[in-house]
Every structure is written in C-alpha cells, then in structure tokens.
Amino acid sequence: MSQTQPPADAISRALLPAGLRDVLPPDCAFEHKVAEDLIACFATYGFERVKPPLVEFEQNLLGGVGGGMANRTFRMMDPLSQRMMAVRSDMTLQIARIASTRLAGVPRPLRLSYAGDVLRVVGSQLSPERQFTQVGVELIGSDAPAADAEAILLAAEAVGRVGITGLSIDLMLPTLVRDLMDAHGVEAERRQLLRQAIDRKDAEAVGAGGDAIAHVLGRLLTASGPLQHGLSALDDLSLPASIRDLVKRLKEVIASLGREAPGLTLTLDAVENRGFQYHTGVSFSLFVRGVRGELGRGGRYIAGERPGEPATGFTLYMDTVIRALPEAKAGPKLYLPYGLSPSLAMSLRQAGWVAVAGLEPVADAAAEARRLGCSHLATPEGTVVPSERAA
C-alpha cells in the first residue's frame, strides 16, 4: 500500500507493546484465507468447528492440567461477578472443557476444530509474538494409536494443502524423562539440574553423575535426530515396563505413518518436553527448513478433569505458517469511475471483480485508478481495461 510519512504524534500512537503488532493489507486477508483453508481441510476428516470465548473464569481455564499454562496467562478482575478471569493463552484446554461439559453426551470419538487468537504474557526466544492466531483440531475419546497417527497425518496434509513444502515432523515423548527419574528415584534437586542440562542439550552435564540414570539420559540425548537412530537407542536401553509400553506405542504410531504417508520426514527427540506442559504420550512438533520457530505442535493428553478422556490433537501457529509461505500479494482490483451505472457495477462484482467505486468525479480516471492501487478500470460501456494501458 502506498503510504506517506505520518506526523510524530501518529507515530507515537502506533507504538505497541512488545510482541504485539497490527496486521495490515494484504497480509491480514492472506492470513484469514490460509486459516479458512486449513479449517476446510480439517472438515474433510470430520472435524467440526467450535468457538470458545476469549476470556474465562481463571479456575476453569487454569484448573487441573491447565495449571501448566499459568505463567503464560494474563488475568483480570471481572467487574460483574467480582471473580478473577483469565485471557486464554492456548485453545486446546478450552476445547477439552467444551467436550467434557457442553458436548459430554455426543458420541465418541469427538472431532472438533477451532481458530482464534491467544494472548501470552511472554513469547519464546524463537517466537517472540505474544498475540497470534491458533488453528487446530482435537480428537477426543479414543486411546487408539490410529488416533495419534490421524492427528499427525492431518497436520501434514493441511499444511501441504495451503502450499507449505519441506515439512519435518519431530516426534517426542514428553513424559519419558520424568518417568525415568521416577523409576530411578532421582531426588528433586538433581531432577532440576538434569532437566536444565537436557534442555540445553548438554550431554556432558547430563552424564556427569556417572550412574545408571546419567547413562540412560545421556544415551537418549545423543540419539536425538534421525528416526531409526533414536529408535535403536531406545531398543538398546534397559527401560522400566511403563516406558517400554510408551515406546511400543510410539512404534505403532510410526508404523501407521509409514503405511499412510511413506514419504513423511520424521525425526525423534525422546527427551524433549519444553512447551508440552499437559501432554501425556506421543507428541510432535512441525518444522520447515529455513523458517524460524515451529509451525505447530500436538500430541496426546487427558481432556477434562479426572478421570478425563484420552485425547490427541494439534495446534498450528499462524504467524509461523505465514512465514513459511510466499509473501502475500494484493489481488487485482477494478476501479469504477464516479457515475458508472449501478447495474453494471453490480454485474462486475458478481463476475468476481473486487470493485472500488469512485466517490466523486475526477479529470483522469486511469490516474485515479492507479493512485488507489487498482490494476484495472471500467469504462462507461462496461469494458474492463488495465489501468496502465488506459493512461
């Protein structure tokens, strides 16, 4: 869009808090279209759209497993109820609430999709945005490995359908480190040190203890990357029965992915858990080479309060999705000179033109069309010509 330099006071008013931004034309329309294309893809798998509120009572939004999002969440006092409210920082838990309350009687498995903005207290190092749009699905009420595979396959298909190529999916087991430390009786202080070292990918610090847990975690840390390398490391280790069951589940999901999408690029990081505060099983993140941050993430969790329901799903982050696509470009627009027949204007719009009407007479309609960014110009006879050629 053609813009002139605004005055100093306007520049001051345009300043926004860190991590917040205005989305302008044509980027806003492009982001909206991509989000709707993703939702349309989800619908072909039977996922039905829901729309939760932006703000909820704090105890509902952050209760149970939602407590893991507490440090990311803005809070405020509701002047009507005098109760604390919270602005959603993630939509997955809202969908879980809807499933366990409003849709409790609907046959399972329940397939729901959503799109909406979230707000966070702080962004991440890779994604500093604090407000962004989430688009995703939740599959609630099935514990089958096929449900995990469906979530991963749908995520891959959806981003591919909107034009993203070069996708890589990193598989994870967010509870693995915690379960291993439980099995080895690791004390709280050392747990924290080990977790910090793992998050830094510091193999030397992880292995410094020299005991069994240090060996297991160090082996898994160095095995992150190619899928078969990571699976071989898991097979070579002596693991507790509960973790062997988790690894078996992972292999079942991988086998299903291999049958359904043999060309899918998969990696494994069995010890990663950052950002997976409420996940309980096979989880995943989506990346594209050369694009900063994750396109999205998902995985298995428990929906609702105890006893809850088995669930899986994923969330796509539209700011990153848009970065992975070619730059948005404004489409062709048609300029309708002042005084053009209303019936002709209507027929041109019905024919698919984005038609901008002139609001007063001008001496040079072609120049006015170009000034307003219109690629074409309608003549009084109803002919459409390029505005440059009409000069």
Salt bridges, closest charged atoms under 4 A:
ASP9 OD2 - ARG13 NH1 3.39
GLU36 OE2 - ARG49 NH1 3.15
ASP37 OD2 - LYS33 NZ 2.81
GLU56 OE1 - ARG97 NE 2.91
GLU58 OE2 - ARG75 NE 2.57
ASP90 OD1 - ARG120 NH2 3.80
GLU129 OE2 - ARG292 NH2 3.87
GLU129 OE2 - ARG323 NH1 3.39
ASP143 OD1 - ARG249 NH2 3.74
ASP143 OD1 - ARG300 NH1 3.57
ASP148 OD2 - ARG249 NH2 2.67
ASP148 OD1 - ARG300 NE 2.98
GLU150 OE2 - ARG111 NE 2.96
GLU157 OE2 - ARG161 NH2 2.57
ASP179 OD1 - ARG178 NH2 3.28
ASP182 OD1 - ARG191 NH2 2.34
ASP199 OD1 - ARG195 NH2 3.17
ASP199 OD1 - ARG274 NE 3.85
ASP202 OD2 - ARG200 NH2 3.36
ASP211 OD2 - ARG190 NH1 2.62
ASP235 OD1 - LYS251 NZ 2.43
ASP269 OD2 - LYS201 NZ 2.87
GLU272 OE1 - LYS201 NZ 3.41
GLU272 OE1 - ARG274 NH2 2.83
GLU294 OE1 - ARG297 NH2 2.79
GLU309 OE2 - ARG108 NE 2.93
GLU368 OE2 - ARG371 NH2 2.86
